Structure formats: C-alpha cells, structure tokens
Amino acid sequence: MNGNQIKYLSVQLLLFLLAGGVASLFLRYDLLWDLANYHYYNPWAFFNNRWMYDVAPGGINTFFNPLADIPLYVLIKYFNNFPNFIIFVQGLWSGAAAFVFFKLICLFFDAKSLLGKVQISAAWLVGITSWPFFMQIGSTTNEMITVLMVSGGYYLIIKELKNPAPLKLINFGWAGICLGAAAGLKLTAATYCVSVGITMLFCYRYFKPFYKVMGVFVLSGAVGFLLTYGVWMWRLWDTFGNPLFPLLNNLFKSDWFDIRSYRDTIFLPKDIWGYIFYPFYLLLDKLPSEGQSVIMDFRNIIMSFVVGGFILFGGFRIIKNKTKISFKKEDVFLWGLWLVSYIVWLIAFSIQRYSVQFLMLSAIIIIQVATFLYPKNGNIKFIFYGCGLVLVFYSLLSTPYYSDFWGKKNDKYSHLIKFYTDVWPELKDDMPYFEKYGNYKKYVDIEDIELPNNTLLQMYGLPSAAILPELNQKSEVRGINMYIDAGHEGKIFDKGKWMELKNRIINEHNGPKAKLIVLSEAVHIANLPYKMAKNEGMNCHLVINNIYDWILCVPKELEKTVFKGRNY
C-alpha cells in the first residue's frame, strides 16, 4: 500500500468517524438501564478496588468484564461537564464499524464502475439502518466495539479468499485475534467466533492447507480472547472457581451460584415453529422484543424468501441442466456465514441487539439478489421489478423511522415518577426540584447528595449501581444488594454464600444506613422496601438525576445534611 492509498483510506476513515459522532449527537440514543446498572459502575469499581466490597450492586452483571467500559468511564471522569462531547465520542465506534463494513462490501462489488458504486452504497445503507445497528449508535452497550472487531475479522478472511495467490496465514492470525478479542470484551460475540469456525469447516476446500489455516485461526483466536479477558478470567477463577462466572456454572459448579448456565432465555422461541418462523413471529408480536419495542425490521423475513428462493432456483437449475452451479468462493463463504450466524444466534440468544453482524451480511446478499433479478429485457418485467425494488428498499431504509427506539437521553423526568408520586403522595414535594433542575449540564447528572462517611447503602431493585460512583466522590459509601424478590435475580443473592456475606456485613456495620429503592413495577408490587424504610424512621425522597428513577431513604436526623440543596 503506497502513501496515496494510505492518505485516501485515512480521509475515508475520518469522514466515517465524523459521521458516526454527528449521528450520535442527533440521535442521543442510550440504553439507560444498562448504563444505570453496570456500564458506569463496573470500570469505576475496577479502578477503585471495590471487588467483593460492594455486594453485587449490578446483579450478575457486576461480574462482567469491565474492559470495554473503561473508555466511557474515562470520558465521564474527565469530561462529564461536556455531555455533547461524550455523546460525540461514543458515536465514533459506530462510525468505525460502518467504515469496516463499507470496506467489506467493496470486496463483493466493483467500486470502479457506476453499477458497483450504486451496489456498494445500497448495501451500506441497508446495513446501517437495521434496527440493532441504528438504535445503538452512540449507546453504551459496547455492541459497536464488537461489531467493529468482528467485521474486521470477516474482512481479513474474505479478502484472502478473493486473492488468487496462496493464502497468507498471518491474515488468518489477525482475523482470529480480532474475533477472539471481541469475545473477550463481550462474551456474546463468541457466537460469531463459533459461526466463522463452523463456516470454515464447511468451506474447508477454500482454505488450503486447511489444518494450518484452521490451527492459526483458532490459536490466534485464543490469544485474542486472553488479551481482553485473561486478567478478568483469572480474577473470577480465583474468587469463585468459575472463569466465566456466573455463566456456564452448570459446568464449573461454583458454590456461589446455582448449578445452571445463566444464559438469557427470555427472548428464545418457545417451540420448534417459533424457531422456523422466527422473523414472522417477531413481526406479529408473538415473541417478546427488547425494551418492549415495536421493531419494524423486515430483513430476516426478506432473507427467508431469499434462502427459500435460492433453494428452489438452484434445485430447478440442477434438475434442468443436470450440471452443478458454480459460485465464487467469497460468495459461498458469505452466504454460509450468514446462515450459520443466524442459526447460532437464534439458538443461543435470539436477542436483537446481538444480531448486527449477520444483518450486515444479509445487506450484501440482498443487493446481490437484487442485481441477479434485474430484468435483462422487457418493459413490463422492469416495471414490476422497479416497483418491487422500491417497496423492498423503502421497507428496509425506513426501519428506524417506523420502529421504536429503546432508550434515549433527554432532560425530562420520566412518566413513571408521576405514577409513583400518586402511589406515595409524600414524594410530590420533590417534583418542584425536578422541574427546577432543567436541562442537564452533565452526561451523568445526579444531584449533590452527601451521605455520611461509612454509610451502608442497602439497594433494592435493578438498576441502581450507577449511583455509587457519584456518592463516593465525597464520602465512603458501601453498596449492598438487598433484593426482596424484585425481579428474576432476587433469589440468587438471598441465599447461600451471598446471604452469609450480606448478613455478616450488616451485623458488623457500625455506621449509618440508608436505602436506595428503584422505581419499578416489581418493587411497587412488593412495596416492602418503602414500608421498611418508614418503619425504621427514615424519610424518603426522589433522587433528581438523568439516569434512572430512584428513591433515597435516610434517617430523619440526616435529611438536611444529605439533601443539601433542598429546604427540609
């Protein structure tokens, strides 16, 4: 690669990065539940030596690798007063992922011809307007980091397939590192490592010498995984005897958790028909969607017709001509990788936000099919083709417009707060303070609350961990998970070693205590934390912030010093 090519690529990358940052500023998407639960707390806890000092304030997510969250934590620590800057920087991940996807598309179409430029542009637009990609631009889910790395692995492998020269093992080494590192940063990305490996096995004839290529890929994948997960894996093993704690505890059998896998099965189809017709079930609202969102994304439905049509067309051609159909190596790998990735994802999670990578692959396939179906002659055929093409592309590109966004940063208190002030009328006195708070001037904007030093904060419900970094700026506050069957994780931390640890901490604590209550349906139904706080002589107030809906209960004698900015 010469100097001019490097400059050209650098300019391209810069433009994509700027586009990602600007898009993030306009959209301001953020899945606030995860940010409030562990994306902010975990890296802060890592740097401040809170390991097993706080007791699982983020639930099982407390034990997820914090490495991918460190960039956001650093931004919040040093630039919290410049929220737009943080939102812009968060969008750079999306811009980088879109750039690598663009380069991947260029491997399948001729970028020098007008038709190729149209194909590349169309595939890119279809890829970035899928619901899971568009709704995570600038968000704190870390999904775009894994999309970037997984797409980079795809690019290196497919580029080698297109190269007529002998395969370069070094590129498969780098591809393995990219994919393995992605899995280490976020374990859900392991599905794409598995998918690539399975696809390479099916396409073994393309990867000669196969055993060397596969060996380098697998070993480098393990190295990449250890680079991003090794330190954290050792910490989990040393503490719990499970390097993936709490995941796969049915294999490692740590006595800290129940003997089960802890795989998220909420969104999995319930029967064989749900798996077969998953895209249609999701569209007809027969399966749950994340955040109870309306997802008007037809990509998987279109791919169902594409695959079905391909099978019928291929079978017909073979029967009619009695000859094999020849395909390019990169196309066979692309289609196989999409199919394997979809099946593995469907069986493992069926969680929409983890589907970005194979939806990007489907965008390339859709454009290939659209090109193949282009009528060679006949005005009537062209009219029907044109109408169908417009309808398909409108349905795909308009996905973000007609679908619900999952979470969005704003400067207004949530509608839930009004509901809970009706349930607990004494909280209505806090509403004027919310209204005066106005536009938030910080990325994480929590009112100036100062609990006494050595306070034990008993935390009821998820998500709540994000408040700990803020409270600990002025005093030492220890957070402890105190679920009362508020959600599916409640019973996990209310028995066994967790219960022993909590009871010991509570019994040995000599300082003041406070309670943080998450405003949620589960907590409201139980209603116990609020009653307990009142029975213990505490006064409760809404916490003014732009992260989540919380109530903080403190002893009456501490009320004025804790809520310094209020008149109590």
Secondary structure as UniProt FT lines:
FT   HELIX           3..27
FT   HELIX           32..34
FT   HELIX           35..39
FT   HELIX           41..47
FT   TURN            48..49
FT   TURN            51..53
FT   TURN            57..58
FT   HELIX           59..63
FT   HELIX           67..69
FT   HELIX           70..79
FT   TURN            80..81
FT   HELIX           83..106
FT   TURN            107..108
FT   TURN            111..112
FT   HELIX           114..128
FT   HELIX           131..134
FT   TURN            135..138
FT   HELIX           143..162
FT   HELIX           169..185
FT   HELIX           187..189
FT   HELIX           190..202
FT   HELIX           204..206
FT   HELIX           210..240
FT   TURN            243..248
FT   HELIX           249..252
FT   TURN            255..256
FT   TURN            266..267
FT   HELIX           272..276
FT   HELIX           278..283
FT   TURN            284..285
FT   HELIX           290..292
FT   HELIX           299..321
FT   HELIX           329..348
FT   HELIX           352..354
FT   HELIX           356..372
FT   HELIX           379..397
FT   HELIX           399..402
FT   HELIX           415..423
FT   HELIX           425..430
FT   HELIX           431..437
FT   TURN            453..454
FT   STRAND          455..460
FT   TURN            465..466
FT   HELIX           467..471
FT   TURN            472..474
FT   STRAND          477..481
FT   TURN            488..489
FT   HELIX           490..493
FT   HELIX           496..508
FT   STRAND          513..518
FT   HELIX           521..526
FT   HELIX           528..535
FT   TURN            536..537
FT   STRAND          538..542
FT   STRAND          550..555
FT   HELIX           556..558
FT   HELIX           559..562
FT   TURN            564..565
//
